[in-house]
Amino acid sequence: MRGLRIFLGLLFLGVAGLATADVDGIPDSATWYFHANFDAMRDGKSSRGIYDWLNAEVFQEIRDEVGIDFDQEAERLTAFSSAGAGPVILLDGNISQDTRDKIMAIAAADGELQTFKSSGKAYYFFDGDGDGSSKGDIDIEIDSLEKEAYVSFALKDKIVVTNTQDQMKELLANNGRIESQGSDDNALFVLRAERSLIQAGLRADEMDEGDDWDSNILRNTKQLAVMMADLGDKLGLEAQLMASEPEMANSLASVIRGLIGLQVFNEEMDPDISAVLQSTTVDVAGSTLKLSLSLDPDTVVSALED
């Protein structure tokens, strides 16, 4: 099922290194979410450079590998996962029949294709061996989707990919949404901005333990969310961290302020980076730490190219 893995890997992982579709569609049971608004990047004054980089470095790779032109068709990407349910990926845009045919051909060539219907809408189950034995130069794996996935084109202007059949049935029944189970004070919070470009969040206390998460900060973190927005001449970056208790949030804020203060007077530091640090604000409200800064678009693009 390597062909489908390449498509999903480039679609999801390729842009995740960079966060309106209706992000209210993220269910409160989600353990993580990611949302990118490509239309806003195309139209934004300060974000156009980021979009051009994305088109050249990520979308071009998709065009080369699978012949699908995201520059012409992709408007928004939303992905999330709930504990034990696996990932859901929603791509919004003017999806052409040619693109649909190519995705079907990629998946069907590597595994068994089965067709189902739910709520009067068709969806497909792709079952592959997941061993990466097919030809290709890119080795991208998404653990939960590399062996099997459900895909549907039945919703208007959407491609829907899920890990389980129950997820697909619920999304088709609710026009691309998984309904939240009522009010939840511990629901994963979603940041807001008028011209949001990229958003992501996770429940750090529900992620699998391992070396990647083994740090004092993350051990004392319940939730983490980040967002990039177009501020006109600048790009705004905001991060919010919900600590286990107010004392921890204040301690982390002190550490961050101290590190910023030390680096600002580092004579070897690039002046542009120093200016960014000086513009950074660190605030605490209860158990939540908020970090905000503005960035020159050229500085961001330069960092991406490096």
N, C-alpha and C positions, 0 to 999 in steps of 0.2 A: 504493500500500500504506500510505496515510497512517493508516488506522484502526489497523492492527497496530502501526505506529510509535508512535502515541499511547499505546496500551496498554503496549508494552514500555518506552517512554520514561518514563512515569509509574511503572511498576513498578520499573525499575532506577535511573534517574537521580534520581527523586523522593526516594528514601530514601538514596541514596549520599552525600548531603551530611552525614549524621549520622556498630560492629561490635558445650539446644543441640541445632540440628540437628547431625548428625554431621559436623563440620568435618573429620574424618579422611577424608571423601570428596573433599577437595581433592587432585587428583593432584600428585605432586612435580614434574611438568613445567610447572605453572601459572606464568604470569608475573605474575598478579595474582588476588586473590580478594576477595570481599565476602560477609559473612553477617550477617543480622539476624534476631533471635528476637523476633517480635511477641508470642508467648504470654508470654515472660518479661517483656516490657515491661508487658503488661496486668496481670500478677500481682505485679510488684515494688513495693515500698513507695516507693522514690525514683524509679522509672522511669515511674510512671503518668502524671506530667505530660508527659513526653516523648511517651508514646504518645497522649495526648489531643491534643497539638499535631500529631502525625503524622496522626491520624485527621481532624482539622479541616482541615489544610492540604494534605495529600497524598492521603489516601484519599477525601476529599470531591471532589477534582478528578477522580479516577478514576470515582467514582460519577456525577458530572455529565457527563463526556465519554463514557464507554462503558457506564454502567449496571451496573458490577460492584462489589459491596460487599466490599472487602477487610477491613473491620472484622469482618465476620461469618465470613469464609472463610480469610483468610491467617493462617498460623501461623508460618512461617519462610520466609526468602528466602535462597538461596545462588546466587552467580554467580562464575564464574572464566573465565579464558582461558589457553590455551597458545599459544606462539609459532607463528604461521602457521595456527592452527586456528580462531581466532575465539571469541566468547563463548559460554558455556553459562549458562542461567538455569533454576533449579529453584525452583518455588514449592510449598511444602508446606501442606496445609490440607484442610478439608472442602469440596472443590470441588463445587459443585452442578451439576446438568445444565443449569440455566438459564445459569450462568456459562459453561460449555463451549459452549453454543449461541451465546451472544453473541460469544465470541472467534472462533468459526468464521465467524459472519456478518460480523464486522468485517473479517476477513482476506479472505474470499471475495469481498466486495463490491468490493475494490480490485485484485484480480489473479486469476491462474489458480490453481485449487485442484487438487492432485494427491494421491491417496491411495496409501500404500505399507504394507507389513507387514515386520516384522523380529522374529525370535524369537517369532513368533505374535502380535505386538502391532502395532496400527495407529498410523501417524503420517502427518502431512500436510505437503506442501510448498507454501508460499505464495510465488508469484512475482509481484512488483509492479514498477511502473516506477520507484518511489522518487523521483519528482519533486515530491512534496508537492502535486500538483494537486487532490487531493480537498478538499472543504470542511472547514473546521475552524478553530479559533482558536489552537491550540497547535502550534508548529513545533519538535518535538523529533526529533532524528535520532540513530540509532545506526548508525555507518558500516557495520559488517559485517552488520547485520540489516535495514537499511532497504529493500533490494531483494529479499532472499529470506531465508526462515527455515524451519526444520523445527520442527513443534509436535506434541506427543503428550499425550494424556490417559490412556494405557493403564496407567500405573503407579498403584497405589492411592494416592489422596490427593495426587497430584502433577500439576503442569503442567510439562512439559519443553520448553524452547526451545533450539535449537542453531543454529549457523551452517552446519554441514556435515552431510551425510548419514552420514558415518562416525562422527561424534560421537553422533548419534542412535542408530545401530545399537548402539554400545557401551553407551550408557546403558540402552537397553531390555534388552540381554542381561544386564546386571549390576545390575538393580534401582535405577537412578539413579546409578550410580557409574562413573567412569572409572578403571580400575585403574592404580596407580603401577607403574613399571617397575623394581621392586627398590629397594634402599637407595641413597640419593643424599645424600652429605654436604652438597651445596649445595642441597638441596630447600628450597623456600619455607617458612619457619617459620610456624607457627600458634600464637598466644598462647592461654593457657588460663585459665579462671576458673570458679568454681563457679556463678555467676549471670551469665554473659556475656550482654550485650544486642546489641552490635554489634562486629564484627571486620572488619578489612581488612588486606591486605598486598600488597606488590608487590616485584618484582625491579627495582630502579631501574637496574641496569646493563644490563637488557635492554629497557627502554622506548625508544621512538623518540626520537631527539634532536630538540630543538626549543626554542623560547623558554621554554615552560612548565617544562622540566627543566634549563635552563641556569643552574645555580648551583654554587658551589664545594662546598657541602655534598652535593648530589646527584651531582656528578661523582665524589665520593669515597665514595659509598654503594653497597653491593651489594644490601642488602635493607632494607625498611622495613615495620613492622607496627604497627597501633594497635588498641586494644580499649577498649570501655566496658562496665563491669559495675555491677550493683546491689550496693551495700555496706550496704544497710539505710537509714540516714538520709542517706547520701551516695551520689553517683555516683563511681565510680572510673574514672580514665582512665590507661591505660598505653600508652607508645609505646616501641618498640625499634628501634634503627637498627644495622645491621651495616655497619661501615666497611670500607674496603679494607685497613686495617692498624691495629694497636692504637694507634699514635701518633696517628692521625687521630681515633679514638674519644675518646682523652683530650683532644685539642685541642678537639673539639666540646663535650665536657662542660665544659671550662673556660670556653668562650665562653658557653654557656647559663647556667652558674652566675653568671658576671659580669653578664649581662643581667638575670637575676632580681634579683641584689643591687642593681643600679642602680635598677630600677623599684620595689622595695619601699619605697625612701625618697623616691619621687616624691610630693610633697604634693598634686598634682593628681589622683592616681590614685584611682579608686573604692575605698573600704575593702574591699569584698567581693573585688575583683580582687586587691588587695594581700594579703589573707588567703589566697587561692588560691595565689599565688606563694610565699608563705612556707611553704605545706604541700607544695610540690613537692620531690621528691627526685630527684637525678641520680646514677646509678651507672654504673660501667664494669667489664665483665668481658671481658678479652681485647680482641677487636675490636668488641664489642657495647656500645652505649650504651643505658641504660634510664632512662626518665623516667616518674615516677609522681606523680599528684596526686589529691586528692579534691575534689569540687565539690558545692555546694549545688544541689539539683534546680531550685529557683526561679531561680537564676542562669543555669542552662543554658537553661531554657525562655524566660527573658527575652531571652537572646542569640539564640535561634532566631526569636523574634517580631520582633526588630529587623532 
